[in-house]
Amino acid sequence: MPVLRAPTLITRLDAGGLIARIGDHAHASADNFQRHYAPVIDRFLEFAQLLPASESHHHAQPGGMALHTLETVQHALQRRQGLMLPPGAPTEAQQRQQHRWTYAVFVAALLHDTGKAAHDLRITYDSPAHANAVWNPLAGSLPALAAERYRVDFAHGAARDYAAHRRFPLVLLPQFVPTPVLGWLAEESALLQELAEYLCGERRDGALAELVAVGDRESVRRNLLTGPRQRFASARNVPLIERLMDALRKMLADGAWLPLNRDGAAGWVADDAVWLVSKRLADEVRRFLHAQGDTAVPGEDKNDRLFDVWQEYGAVVPNPATGGAVWRARVEGADYAHELTLLRFPLARLWPEATGFPSPMQGRIVVLPAAEPTPAAASQGARAAAPGGPLRHHIGPIIVRLHTGPRCSIRPTMRRAWSRPRPVRPRGGHRCRRRSVHCRPCTKIQTNSHPRWRWRSWRGCSRGGGRSLRYNESGALVHFVTEGLFLVSPGVFRAYAEAHPTASSAEPGGARDWPGKAVQRAVCGAGWNRKGPRNKSVLTYRVAGREGKPGKALNGVVVLHPERFFAPVPPANPHLQRAPDAGGQPTA
């Protein structure tokens, strides 16, 4: 491939819009962005050229490394908005350091994958002085070496040094960031130390690591679902998803491996999908691939990995109640019935033509409620619902958590592990030192004068009877926007209050308060929502109208960092836009 300069690469990759969004999220003036951000991006693009981000996974196409990195930067900076950094520092220090922290997030995300060029790939180049020379990134970018063309090959898995891969970004830092800018970052020594420790692979916790990880996951998720499947001709590995889907199609065509629509079958056809018994499917696919000589499939103790791969690539319909690939359902045939865990594959993903679809089962499949999570699983956070599906088991716990949290915790951050909680003394003399907001003594204290609202009934109302909360739809009370989770006011708070009339009536407030106003006040008081002008908690969004005209206005509260409750976070509603005044009517 020819060696290209940055302007040509931006055009070739159609990355102009992506870079513009990075500028928006950096909150830098146009002059500042052009002086301190754009040159670093250009240097990175000339370093990355059209290299892939992986051999057979995400962003494996030409230019994949550059696109993945820019997407990671965009998503990391977007999550950084509204987050007070460094965690636990006084407000004055956070305000003084805000631009340095934003720039550090930018640098950390931009360099997080540069080690791949040295340790996962084998690049050779031709220049006027050399032919078929091996490129070492430490010597400079390909344009700096006067290279004219280059070839891409992939290191064998056993030869890849992942430890060196993680350490490499720090070595390259001076190539990308000018010395005066590094000196400016060094004025906050703790920040530069955290950046250096992250770039050399010594630190995998903290604000920088967390933000880059969020951006990286979001870029990978979107690419696996909707990205191109193009790969380099020199790529030897066939993606696991392709091997799994090819095996599954052959097994279904054979008929003996995965029998359908009878008692004891491996699957049943209903609702335009084939429902396959999860563990049996994983075991049979693995056995089939082993028989074909493919032993690189995850082992028997890693069935979840197979389920995740099918879900990552959109091969299965996710369960909206859990966000995972597995469904609990009752299969009811003519003379049998079984409760099973199943995966739901759309027929169109397994058979190219509708004429080849298998016949539906004689009976039906009844979806059962998701199993109650264990305390350990619950502590890891809720899973997301599928786009457009019901938000089951989520909004109630979020409201309660926002409502009860401030009494037993320090100022919220993205992860409580970033800083050690300080002791807080609620009324009654109890001294809380726990990291969790679910503190039994504090809860007991709260119930004396400030009832802790039960949310099990709220969860229950989402399980049936047409009362599920839907999102990103016309008339929905919940939407995801670029800033976070948008709770429509007063609708969602009124609905919560109606589900808990006793608890809501016990809240302090005037007689004229609408039902749920105390709930909204408690949520806003938690300090996790985005503020508008004059410190307003309720912001205004508008539905995009036809021909560019503004449509209906919606007021609501925006909860920042929804990844605390959803993993992954559903995409933003493209039809909602922040109103120009960025304010709204104060109802809190």
LOVEX-928907 format. One record per residue (C-alpha): residue in three letters; x, y, z. Coordinates in steps of 0.25 Angstrom, whole numbers, padded with zeros to 4 digits, always signed. Layout:
BEGIN
ALAXYZ/...
# end
This chain:
BEGIN
MET+0000+0000+0000/PRO+0005+0014-0002/VAL+0010+0023+0009/LEU+0000+0034+0011/ARG+0000+0048+0018/ALA-0010+0052+0029/PRO-0020+0060+0020/THR-0020+0049+0010/LEU-0023+0039+0021/ILE-0034+0047+0027/THR-0041+0047+0013/ARG-0038+0033+0010/LEU-0044+0028+0024/ASP-0055+0039+0023/ALA-0051+0043+0037/GLY-0053+0058+0037/GLY-0067+0057+0044/LEU-0060+0048+0055/ILE-0049+0058+0057/ALA-0059+0069+0058/ARG-0067+0061+0069/ILE-0054+0060+0077/GLY-0052+0075+0076/ASP-0067+0077+0081/HIS-0065+0067+0093/ALA-0051+0073+0096/HIS-0058+0087+0099/ALA-0045+0094+0093/SER-0046+0106+0085/ALA-0044+0105+0070/ASP-0030+0111+0071/ASN-0026+0103+0083/PHE-0031+0090+0076/GLN-0023+0093+0063/ARG-0011+0096+0071/HIS-0011+0085+0082/TYR-0020+0074+0077/ALA-0020+0074+0062/PRO-0005+0072+0060/VAL-0005+0060+0070/ILE-0016+0054+0062/ASP-0008+0056+0049/ARG+0004+0050+0055/PHE-0004+0038+0059/LEU-0011+0036+0046/GLU+0003+0036+0039/PHE+0008+0026+0049/ALA-0005+0017+0047/GLN-0006+0018+0032/LEU-0016+0008+0027/LEU-0012-0003+0038/PRO-0023-0012+0044/ALA-0027-0012+0058/SER-0027-0027+0058/GLU-0025-0039+0049/SER-0039-0045+0050/HIS-0047-0038+0061/HIS-0052-0023+0061/HIS-0047-0013+0051/ALA-0039-0023+0043/GLN-0041-0015+0030/PRO-0030-0006+0024/GLY-0030+0007+0033/GLY-0036+0000+0044/MET-0026+0004+0055/ALA-0028+0019+0052/LEU-0043+0018+0052/HIS-0043+0010+0064/THR-0034+0019+0071/LEU-0041+0032+0067/GLU-0055+0025+0072/THR-0049+0022+0085/VAL-0044+0036+0087/GLN-0058+0041+0083/HIS-0065+0032+0093/ALA-0055+0034+0104/LEU-0056+0049+0103/GLN-0071+0048+0103/ARG-0071+0040+0116/ARG-0061+0050+0122/GLN-0072+0062+0120/GLY-0078+0065+0133/LEU-0068+0056+0141/MET-0061+0064+0152/LEU-0046+0060+0152/PRO-0037+0057+0159/PRO-0047+0049+0168/GLY-0048+0053+0182/ALA-0041+0066+0180/PRO-0046+0080+0184/THR-0055+0087+0174/GLU-0045+0098+0172/ALA-0034+0088+0168/GLN-0043+0080+0159/GLN-0047+0093+0152/ARG-0032+0097+0151/GLN-0028+0084+0145/GLN-0040+0081+0136/HIS-0033+0084+0123/ARG-0021+0076+0126/TRP-0029+0064+0130/THR-0037+0065+0117/TYR-0024+0066+0109/ALA-0019+0054+0117/VAL-0031+0046+0114/PHE-0029+0050+0099/VAL-0014+0045+0099/ALA-0017+0032+0107/ALA-0028+0028+0097/LEU-0020+0032+0085/LEU-0008+0024+0089/HIS-0015+0012+0095/ASP-0013+0002+0083/THR+0000+0007+0077/GLY+0007-0005+0083/LYS+0000-0014+0072/ALA+0008-0007+0061/ALA+0021-0012+0067/HIS+0017-0026+0073/ASP+0005-0031+0066/LEU+0008-0027+0052/ARG+0020-0029+0043/ILE+0022-0017+0034/THR+0032-0016+0023/TYR+0034-0004+0014/ASP+0042+0001+0002/SER+0049+0015+0001/PRO+0059+0021-0008/ALA+0070+0016+0001/HIS+0064+0003+0005/ALA+0056-0009-0001/ASN+0048-0018+0008/ALA+0053-0012+0021/VAL+0046-0016+0034/TRP+0039-0004+0040/ASN+0042-0001+0055/PRO+0033+0009+0060/LEU+0043+0014+0070/ALA+0051+0020+0057/GLY+0039+0029+0054/SER+0027+0028+0045/LEU+0027+0023+0031/PRO+0026+0037+0025/ALA+0038+0041+0034/LEU+0046+0030+0028/ALA+0043+0034+0014/ALA+0036+0021+0012/GLU+0028+0020-0001/ARG+0020+0007+0001/TYR+0018-0004+0011/ARG+0013-0018+0013/VAL+0005-0023+0025/ASP+0007-0037+0031/PHE+0002-0042+0044/ALA+0011-0048+0055/HIS+0008-0063+0059/GLY+0000-0063+0072/ALA+0011-0070+0080/ALA+0021-0060+0075/ARG+0013-0048+0080/ASP+0018-0041+0092/TYR+0006-0035+0099/ALA+0014-0030+0111/ALA+0023-0022+0102/HIS+0010-0018+0094/ARG+0005-0011+0107/ARG+0018-0004+0110/PHE+0020+0002+0097/PRO+0011+0014+0097/LEU+0019+0021+0107/VAL+0032+0020+0099/LEU+0024+0026+0087/LEU+0019+0038+0095/PRO+0029+0048+0091/GLN+0027+0045+0076/PHE+0013+0050+0077/VAL+0012+0060+0088/PRO+0021+0072+0087/THR+0031+0075+0099/PRO+0024+0088+0103/VAL+0011+0081+0104/LEU+0017+0070+0113/GLY+0023+0081+0121/TRP+0009+0087+0123/LEU+0003+0074+0127/ALA+0015+0072+0137/GLU+0010+0084+0145/GLU+0001+0074+0151/SER+0011+0063+0155/ALA+0000+0053+0159/LEU-0007+0054+0146/LEU+0005+0052+0138/GLN+0009+0040+0147/GLU-0004+0034+0145/LEU-0003+0036+0130/ALA+0011+0030+0129/GLU+0007+0018+0138/TYR-0005+0015+0129/LEU+0003+0016+0116/CYS+0014+0007+0121/GLY+0004-0004+0125/GLU+0006-0003+0140/ARG-0008+0003+0144/ARG-0021-0002+0140/ASP-0030+0005+0150/GLY-0032+0020+0151/ALA-0040+0030+0143/LEU-0031+0030+0131/ALA-0032+0015+0130/GLU-0047+0014+0132/LEU-0050+0025+0122/VAL-0041+0019+0111/ALA-0047+0005+0114/VAL-0061+0011+0112/GLY-0057+0017+0099/ASP-0050+0004+0094/ARG-0062-0005+0098/GLU-0072+0005+0091/SER-0064+0005+0078/VAL-0062-0010+0078/ARG-0077-0012+0081/ARG-0082-0003+0069/ASN-0072-0009+0059/LEU-0075-0023+0062/LEU-0090-0020+0060/THR-0090-0011+0048/GLY-0075-0010+0043/PRO-0070-0016+0030/ARG-0065-0030+0030/GLN-0053-0027+0020/ARG-0040-0033+0025/PHE-0025-0033+0019/ALA-0021-0043+0009/SER-0010-0047+0018/ALA-0019-0050+0030/ARG-0018-0065+0033/ASN-0028-0066+0045/VAL-0043-0068+0041/PRO-0051-0060+0051/LEU-0058-0069+0062/ILE-0072-0064+0058/GLU-0070-0068+0044/ARG-0066-0082+0048/LEU-0077-0083+0058/MET-0088-0079+0048/ASP-0082-0087+0037/ALA-0083-0099+0046/LEU-0097-0096+0051/ARG-0102-0095+0037/LYS-0096-0108+0033/MET-0101-0115+0045/LEU-0115-0110+0043/ALA-0114-0115+0029/ASP-0110-0129+0033/GLY-0121-0130+0042/ALA-0115-0141+0051/TRP-0106-0131+0059/LEU-0117-0122+0064/PRO-0131-0128+0062/LEU-0143-0119+0062/ASN-0158-0118+0067/ARG-0159-0131+0075/ASP-0158-0135+0089/GLY-0143-0136+0093/ALA-0139-0128+0081/ALA-0128-0118+0081/GLY-0137-0106+0076/TRP-0151-0102+0072/VAL-0155-0092+0061/ALA-0165-0081+0066/ASP-0167-0066+0064/ASP-0158-0065+0052/ALA-0146-0071+0060/VAL-0140-0084+0063/TRP-0139-0086+0078/LEU-0127-0095+0082/VAL-0123-0101+0095/SER-0112-0092+0100/LYS-0102-0103+0106/ARG-0105-0114+0096/LEU-0103-0104+0085/ALA-0089-0100+0090/ASP-0085-0114+0093/GLU-0090-0119+0079/VAL-0083-0108+0071/ARG-0070-0110+0079/ARG-0071-0125+0076/PHE-0074-0122+0061/LEU-0062-0112+0060/HIS-0053-0122+0067/ALA-0057-0133+0057/GLN-0053-0123+0045/GLY-0039-0121+0052/ASP-0042-0107+0058/THR-0037-0108+0072/ALA-0036-0093+0074/VAL-0051-0092+0079/PRO-0052-0088+0094/GLY-0053-0100+0103/GLU-0065-0106+0111/ASP-0063-0097+0122/LYS-0065-0085+0113/ASN-0078-0086+0107/ASP-0081-0072+0111/ARG-0070-0068+0102/LEU-0078-0074+0090/PHE-0091-0068+0095/ASP-0084-0054+0095/VAL-0078-0056+0081/TRP-0092-0059+0075/GLN-0098-0047+0083/GLU-0086-0037+0079/TYR-0088-0040+0064/GLY-0103-0039+0065/ALA-0105-0053+0062/VAL-0115-0055+0073/VAL-0127-0047+0078/PRO-0123-0042+0092/ASN-0132-0044+0104/PRO-0138-0030+0107/ALA-0140-0034+0122/THR-0125-0037+0124/GLY-0118-0031+0112/GLY-0111-0045+0110/ALA-0112-0055+0100/VAL-0119-0066+0108/TRP-0134-0067+0110/ARG-0142-0075+0120/ALA-0154-0081+0113/ARG-0164-0092+0114/VAL-0165-0100+0101/GLU-0180-0106+0100/GLY-0182-0117+0090/ALA-0193-0125+0087/ASP-0190-0135+0098/TYR-0178-0130+0105/ALA-0174-0117+0112/HIS-0160-0113+0117/GLU-0154-0101+0124/LEU-0140-0098+0117/THR-0129-0088+0115/LEU-0129-0084+0100/LEU-0122-0076+0090/ARG-0131-0069+0079/PHE-0126-0068+0065/PRO-0134-0061+0054/LEU-0137-0070+0043/ALA-0131-0060+0033/ARG-0117-0061+0039/LEU-0116-0076+0037/TRP-0124-0079+0024/PRO-0121-0069+0012/GLU-0135-0071+0006/ALA-0149-0071+0013/THR-0152-0083+0004/GLY-0142-0091+0012/PHE-0147-0088+0026/PRO-0151-0100+0034/SER-0166-0102+0038/PRO-0171-0096+0051/MET-0173-0105+0063/GLN-0186-0110+0067/GLY-0188-0103+0080/ARG-0182-0090+0086/ILE-0170-0084+0093/VAL-0174-0076+0106/VAL-0163-0067+0111/LEU-0161-0067+0126/PRO-0156-0056+0135/ALA-0141-0055+0136/ALA-0136-0062+0149/GLU-0133-0053+0161/PRO-0118-0049+0161/THR-0110-0054+0172/PRO-0104-0043+0181/ALA-0090-0045+0174/ALA-0096-0043+0161/ALA-0105-0032+0165/SER-0093-0024+0170/GLN-0086-0024+0156/GLY-0098-0016+0151/ALA-0110-0018+0142/ARG-0109-0022+0128/ALA-0115-0014+0117/ALA-0128-0016+0109/ALA-0128-0018+0094/PRO-0130-0005+0086/GLY-0145-0002+0086/GLY-0148-0012+0097/PRO-0154-0011+0111/LEU-0145-0006+0122/ARG-0148-0017+0131/HIS-0143-0017+0145/HIS-0135-0004+0143/ILE-0141+0009+0145/GLY-0147+0007+0159/PRO-0133+0002+0165/ILE-0126+0014+0158/ILE-0136+0024+0164/VAL-0135+0017+0178/ARG-0120+0017+0177/LEU-0119+0032+0173/HIS-0129+0035+0184/THR-0122+0027+0196/GLY-0108+0028+0191/PRO-0103+0042+0196/ARG-0106+0038+0211/CYS-0096+0027+0211/SER-0085+0031+0201/ILE-0076+0042+0196/ARG-0078+0050+0184/PRO-0081+0040+0173/THR-0071+0037+0163/MET-0071+0027+0151/ARG-0066+0016+0160/ARG-0066+0016+0175/ALA-0052+0009+0174/TRP-0045+0021+0169/SER-0045+0027+0183/ARG-0047+0023+0197/PRO-0060+0027+0203/ARG-0059+0037+0215/PRO-0067+0034+0227/VAL-0080+0041+0227/ARG-0088+0043+0240/PRO-0103+0042+0237/ARG-0113+0045+0248/GLY-0113+0036+0260/GLY-0098+0035+0262/HIS-0096+0024+0252/ARG-0082+0025+0245/CYS-0082+0019+0231/ARG-0069+0014+0225/ARG-0075+0005+0215/ARG-0073+0006+0200/SER-0087+0001+0197/VAL-0099+0010+0197/HIS-0107-0002+0203/CYS-0103+0000+0217/ARG-0112-0006+0227/PRO-0110+0003+0239/CYS-0111+0015+0230/THR-0124+0009+0223/LYS-0130+0007+0237/ILE-0127+0022+0241/GLN-0133+0027+0228/THR-0146+0019+0230/ASN-0148+0027+0243/SER-0151+0040+0236/HIS-0148+0038+0221/PRO-0153+0024+0216/ARG-0145+0016+0207/TRP-0155+0012+0196/ARG-0157-0002+0192/TRP-0154-0005+0177/ARG-0158-0019+0176/SER-0172-0015+0173/TRP-0166-0005+0163/ARG-0158-0017+0157/GLY-0171-0026+0157/CYS-0179-0016+0149/SER-0170-0017+0138/ARG-0171-0032+0136/GLY-0185-0032+0130/GLY-0199-0025+0129/GLY-0194-0016+0118/ARG-0187-0007+0128/SER-0173-0009+0123/LEU-0165+0004+0122/ARG-0160+0006+0108/TYR-0149+0015+0103/ASN-0144+0022+0090/GLU-0158+0021+0085/SER-0169+0031+0082/GLY-0177+0034+0095/ALA-0166+0027+0104/LEU-0162+0032+0118/VAL-0148+0028+0116/HIS-0138+0032+0105/PHE-0123+0030+0104/VAL-0116+0043+0099/THR-0102+0046+0096/GLU-0100+0052+0110/GLY-0106+0040+0117/LEU-0119+0035+0122/PHE-0131+0044+0120/LEU-0143+0042+0129/VAL-0155+0050+0124/SER-0161+0059+0135/PRO-0171+0058+0141/GLY-0175+0045+0135/VAL-0165+0035+0140/PHE-0165+0041+0154/ARG-0180+0041+0154/ALA-0180+0027+0150/TYR-0171+0023+0161/ALA-0178+0030+0171/GLU-0191+0023+0167/ALA-0185+0010+0168/HIS-0181+0014+0183/PRO-0192+0023+0188/THR-0189+0020+0203/ALA-0174+0023+0201/SER-0176+0036+0192/SER-0187+0042+0201/ALA-0177+0041+0213/GLU-0167+0050+0206/PRO-0165+0064+0210/GLY-0172+0074+0201/GLY-0183+0084+0200/ALA-0197+0080+0198/ARG-0197+0085+0184/ASP-0186+0077+0180/TRP-0189+0067+0168/PRO-0188+0052+0171/GLY-0173+0049+0169/LYS-0167+0062+0171/ALA-0160+0058+0184/VAL-0155+0046+0176/GLN-0149+0055+0165/ARG-0144+0065+0176/ALA-0136+0053+0182/VAL-0131+0048+0169/CYS-0125+0062+0166/GLY-0120+0064+0180/ALA-0111+0052+0178/GLY-0102+0060+0169/TRP-0101+0050+0158/ASN-0109+0058+0147/ARG-0105+0068+0137/LYS-0107+0083+0141/GLY-0112+0094+0131/PRO-0111+0109+0132/ARG-0113+0115+0146/ASN-0111+0101+0151/LYS-0124+0096+0146/SER-0126+0081+0148/VAL-0137+0079+0137/LEU-0133+0081+0123/THR-0140+0082+0110/TYR-0139+0073+0098/ARG-0147+0074+0085/VAL-0151+0064+0076/ALA-0146+0065+0062/GLY-0157+0070+0052/ARG-0159+0069+0038/GLU-0150+0077+0028/GLY-0141+0081+0039/LYS-0152+0088+0047/PRO-0152+0087+0063/GLY-0163+0077+0068/LYS-0169+0074+0081/ALA-0161+0079+0094/LEU-0158+0069+0105/ASN-0153+0073+0119/GLY-0145+0063+0127/VAL-0133+0060+0136/VAL-0121+0055+0130/VAL-0113+0044+0138/LEU-0098+0044+0134/HIS-0090+0032+0131/PRO-0102+0022+0129/GLU-0091+0011+0128/ARG-0092+0010+0143/PHE-0105+0003+0141/PHE-0105-0002+0127/ALA-0094-0011+0120/PRO-0094-0008+0109/VAL-0101+0005+0108/PRO-0112+0005+0097/PRO-0110+0015+0086/ALA-0114+0030+0087/ASN-0128+0033+0081/PRO-0124+0040+0068/HIS-0138+0048+0068/LEU-0135+0055+0081/GLN-0127+0068+0081/ARG-0123+0077+0092/ALA-0131+0090+0092/PRO-0122+0102+0088/ASP-0124+0109+0101/ALA-0119+0096+0108/GLY-0128+0099+0120/GLY-0143+0095+0122/GLN-0154+0099+0132/PRO-0149+0097+0146/THR-0158+0087+0153/ALA-0148+0081+0163/
# end
